[in-house]
Amino acid sequence: MNVIGYIRVSTSGQAKDGYSLAYQQDEIHSFCQAQGWNLLHIFTDEGISGAKIDEEALEVDRIGFQSMLAAIAAQDVGAVVVLNTSRLWRSDIVKVLVHRELKKYGVDVNSIEQPTYSIYKKEPSDFLINGLMELLDAYQRLEISMKLSRGRNKKAQQGGYAGGRAAFGYKAKKGQKSIEINLDEAQAVQRLFELKELFPDWSLSQIACQMNDEGFTTQQGKRFTKVQVKRILDRRPMYEGIYIYGGIEADGLHQAII
């Protein structure tokens, strides 16, 4: 089995527990050799008292720990070997985060001083841990959603492309600052508004029939119906150069069609 080692000390922790980096490293090497495991690498964090937590990303902020996760994601690893689980976490919140990250890749924790320990072993405390993990995941999804929403709203307020499907007559690509005109569709939009002005008494169905008779099609390449006609007419401000996103309206960076 391929395994990865992890060692950590803080100034106070080293003096109190006697867990020097050299001692932890020697113990992990000897343990893996005795088990017949292939020790790929030992990652180290030093001079850190406990673990910092990134409140926004909800992750353990240790350079060695993050490098270890990157290695686990890139190769087949069965377990992380530590002298004691206290090297990975000292608090319940960090324990929850470490469990979550390792379970993503099906990796277990093997502790030399706690030979029966497994993050997959069911214990009464697991109910609390699992519940906290679910809450943290839900919180993270909400945070991401809120950040995306704030970013999109800011783009919309500046008249730029804020995401989502572009209105008929335009095209949008990820990374673009604004939507661009789709020439074929734009001709259909222009003709539809011309028909509305030329024949103000026509019903939506009559306009749709005329569009179809002239060979125009929808985004899906289908015939126009009154529903598509109404949708385009309702978006007149967009076609006049006003960018609309949700409840936001601003002078658009895009080119007007009519």
Number of C-alpha atoms within 10 A of each C-alpha: 12 16 22 23 23 24 25 26 23 18 12 12 17 15 11 9 9 12 19 17 18 10 12 21 21 11 16 23 17 11 18 19 12 9 9 11 16 14 20 12 14 18 19 18 18 16 12 14 13 18 18 12 15 11 10 10 11 15 17 21 14 18 12 17 20 14 13 20 15 11 16 22 13 10 10 14 20 18 23 21 24 26 24 20 18 14 20 23 18 13 11 12 16 19 17 19 20 19 20 19 15 18 13 10 17 13 20 20 24 22 21 18 11 12 10 9 15 14 17 13 9 9 10 7 9 14 11 13 19 14 13 16 17 13 12 17 14 12 14 16 12 12 14 14 12 12 12 14 13 12 12 18 20 14 18 25 18 19 24 23 28 28 20 11 12 15 18 19 23 21 15 19 14 11 9 12 17 23 25 18 19 15 13 13 19 18 15 19 22 14 18 20 17 13 16 16 11 10 12 10 9 13 13 17 16 16 23 24 17 15 22 16 12 11 11 21 18 17 13 6 8 10 16 22 18 15 11 17 22 14 12 18 16 11 15 16 15 23 24 15 18 20 26 20 20 8 7 14 16 17 17 22 18 21 16 19 18 16
